[in-house]
Amino acid sequence: MSVARVTELISASKKSFEDAIQVGVSRAVLTLKNVEGVWVANQKCVIKNGKIDGDTLTWSTDITNPMPMTLEFTVKVDGDKLTGKCKLGTFGISDLAGERA
């Protein structure tokens, strides 16, 4: 007979996202029996320097995965849609777009 159980764990680390995952998995293995796998749901980013100027939003966030980098966003909102650019540290600029769900 197979039995499946889903247990939600929340963990954090000042070092990296991967370290937070390791902390959570280590805690799960020590407290739960027969852990066979994990599903990582999301990553939280801290918004810095957030500003609103009319229909334009700007902010930045620091990431550590796959390497330490500051991402800088400039986005224009038009109704339920947004378009803009993201500066990827020293790796250039990328277009971005989104729509309200």
N, C-alpha and C positions, 0 to 999 in steps of 0.2 A: 504494500500500500504506500502510495506517495503522498506526502503532506507538504504543502507550501505555506510559508508564512512571510508576510511583508512587515518589516520593522523599519520605522523611520528613525534615522540618526542625524543629528546636526552636529557638525564639528567645525572648528576654526583654527587657523594658524596665522601667525604674523610672518612666517617664512614663505609659504607658497600654497597654491591651491592643492598641489600634489601632497604636500605635507598634511594639509587638513584631511584629505582623503585617507591617508595612512593612519592618522590619529583615530578617525572614525572607524575604520576597518579593524584596527588593533583593539579598540574598545569593544566592538561587536564580537570578535573572536574570543575575547576573554569572558564575555558575559552571556553569549548565546551558544547553543550546541549546534554542531553540524552546519556551520556557515559555508556555503558552496559558491557564493558569488555576490556581487554588489552592483547596483545601478546608481550612477551618479546623476542626480537630477539637474542641478544648476550651480551657478557660481554667482556670488554677490560681488558687485563692484561698488566702491565708494566714489561718489561724484564729487569732484573738486571744482572750484571756480565756476559754478553754475550761474549763468546770467540769461535773462530774457530781455530782448530789445525788440518790441513790436512782435513780429511773427518769426523772429530769429532766435534760436537757442544756441548757446555755446557752453561747453563744459569739457572737463578732462577727467581721466581716470588712469590709475597706474595698474598694470598687470605684471604678473611674474611668469606666466606660462604662455608661450614656450620659452620666453626670456623676459627679463625686466624691461619694461617699456612704458612710456606715457602715451596714451591715445588722446588726441585733441579733436573734439567734434564741433562742427558748425552745421546747424540744421534749420531749414525753413519749414514752417508748418503752414499747410493750406487745407483747411477743413479737417478731414480725417486722414490726410496724407502728409508725409514729411519726406523731404529730400535734402541731401547735403553731402558733406565731405568728412572724412576722418583722416587726420594726419597720423601715420603709423610710425611714430618715432623717427628713426633715420631711414625708414623703408618707403618713403613717399606718401602719396595721398590716395585714398580709395573713395569711390562714390558709395553712398548708402541711400536706401529708401525704405520706407515702411508705411503701414496702413493700420489704422485703429481696428482692433479685432472685434 
